[in-house]
């Protein structure tokens, strides 16, 4: 594995970082917390126009893009639409225009991440069931609904669809969606293998987001430890705090390397059935642990809304729980190791 990025990849990183700085600074992130729409339109259109969400990019290039989106904690349907839904539709030979926002309606109340967790039904005409944690459902053009009978496209504004906004720890935009005889269009009946394969891509990029967020959170914490003085010396001069920071950067460098390896392996067509779950498991745990440690270094002010670290702390926990959570990831890794 070549650990050096190309000039084009460095430019890609700078481009995405610049777009995020212009269109979704942390002031914008704060404004969009618990917002019914939940993302800045300008950011979405810029990402599309620059081609950084192009499905033909290598997985390594995509990881660079999503690391920068994670660094900015960018509120965007890019992950749900351009990665998860677009990936599943492409594998089903039903690609949709990239500018169309299509978000997955997958998880159900009190159910798991596996195929047995899906109980919604499709009788060939209408969808019935309940989905939760559907991102950006109110602004989506269509919902990609997982049912017992197939993968189905549903218009969120159609009759028989009820949207209820959910409040989350990260204050992002999620909805509960109730389908009461909602008209739908079947994409593919036997979809679980392609859905699982799509999710392997998705969790690599979720891990990249975690690494990006953790890197920024650590950077601002290190700077705070240099600037904040107690007993006539900076916080970073206290050995215990210095050790916390050294442990954090060690874990983060390891998480980042694991993400790059998983992305590189996927780009090269190598197996990632163990690498991808390992990457998300370790990267999200590291993100959560670093932000929790950072809260302690900032002290009481770190929990106040005026400080940025709490934005990252809350989003770290949300990302750890989302898509495939730790327990499910552990089961996938264990199956690869033990089987």
Buried (B, 14 or more C-beta within 10 A) or exposed (E): EEEEBEEEBEEBBEBBBEBBEEBBBEEBBEEBBBBEEBBBEEBBEBBBEBEBBEEEBBBBBBBBBBBBBBBBBBBBBBBBBBBBBBBBBBBBEBEBEBEEBBBBBBBBEEBBBEEEBBBBBBEEEBBBBBBBBBBBBBBBBBBBBBBEBBBBBBBBEBEBBEBEBBEBEBBBBBBBBBBEEBBBBBBBEEBEEBBEBBBBBBBBBBBBBBBBBBBBBBEBBBEBBEEBEEEEEBBBBBEEBEEBBEEBBEBBEEBBBBBBBBBBBBBEEEEBEBBBBBBBBBBBBBBBBBBEBBBEBBEEEBEEEEBBBBBBBBBBBBBBBBBBBBEBBBBBBEEBEEE
